[in-house]
Amino acid sequence: MNKLILASVLLALALPAFAHSDKSDISIDLEKYRSHVKTLASDEYGGRAPLSAGEALTLDYIEAEFKKIGLKPGFGDKYLQPVPLAKVTADQNMLLKIGALNLTNGSEFTARTQRISNNVKLENSEVVFVGYGINAPEYNWNDYQGVDVKGKTVIVLVNDPGFTTQDPTVFKGNAMTYYGRWTYKYEEAARQGAKAVFIVHETAPAAYGWGVVQNSNTGSKFTLVDDNNNQNQVGVMGWIQHENAKQVFAAAGLDYEKQKLKAAKSSFKPVSLKTSATLEINNSIERAESYNIMALLPGSDRADEMVVMHAHWDHLGTRVDEKGVKHIYNGAVDNASGVAGVLELARMFSLRAKQKPFKRSILFTSFTAEETGLIGAQHFAKQPPIPTKQIVSFLNIDGMNVNDSVDYILRYGEGVSEMEYYLNNAAKYQQRYVKGDPLPQNGLMFRSDHFALAQEGVPGLLFMSLGDTDPDYIAHKYHKEADDYDPSWSLGGVKQDISLISDILATLANNEDWPKWLEESDFKNRRAQDGR
């Protein structure tokens, strides 16, 4: 028997008895749930963008509900945790020169920075191809081996070598690891001292078209600000179109596709492209505070141990097109549906605690700026109300199934942490099966707020149903105006998933278990530092 399967069986059998939520007569009130979504996703809230009037309305609404439920402030004596943001807006009148090539911003490349600086320049910066830009000792892989890229511009491939080879023995095969995420590419390049990174865009390994890259990188972006004004981050965070990358390689006498195949092997060595890059980014910078919101249900026996129940409150806000027409991105499924779920769970658990208190504390949270890079979650992870070593697990709802119930629950990641066994048990009790991520190559596990806590060693679960029960959702509603509240939603999926999440939350709040990481990773190492 495979060692991982055997470990899964043994650990699942060893888990404490499940505290099934249907033993209580307190269940979800679907009319309250529906009202929450309808309000949060209304035009009045303007799409719930950070630093907008919609933020104030959203926070006031959530706080009022927490108070009505009878929950205590979760951040000291306050419900709100300030999140210091900088809004960085790059002048889009920029040009990237790579050798003799002049590339057009938006259509051929994008570039931005998170450094708090009015001006970032590349001046004849040497260009080096570093394959996937990965340094992963546990996979015996280092694309930066033998090269000094300090002050240089690196070109990297998106995703990781497992996707390219489809070989399950290379990284995780088709399933993306964190090394495949664009965020990692920038982080590792900064550690290596590079001045700029340009990720080659290809639709299949990126899991989205160039339009997503362009829309996500050519407007204002929010960022946290560290004590060094983010100067340790890579100076230029860029993307380059596939066809333009091929031109850059051809000018160096190299075939892009052949180099890409070489980069999919651990024997790959970085390649100088025998050219230089020149670019100037001029920024306007605004500083402001947004807010995370949190409320506490204190535990009885082990109140200093905490389980977190979460959904991000923000969406894309309101945008005005060139004709002056307003477009409101209400984000009903993403993620008013998740916030409504947290509010209903908070109400249910508050009532249950009056009957019999939970042993551990439960923190109900909703963070800002998830859509712009998990910013609120990162701030919480670095400055939590209690040390992360006292946080048992982080349960995260990011888009609920507002349609009919189904006979399965989605699992993101496999063999990652013991939290998967909690999911298995809760699903089995409901006579549902656990369905693996249908698109593991998209790396959804690394694209929502629980991931910021994972980086601090806290294991968790992502509950997400975006598009899975609505084939039209991703193509026509996701991050579009059409993601609106619909009174015809049956909410069958919401009812069954809230019950399932309730089971897991109640079990963790009453047992003595500290779920472990299963695979070797930075997450596991970080948890070990805390003695867990």
Disulfide bonds with the S-S distance in Angstrom:
none
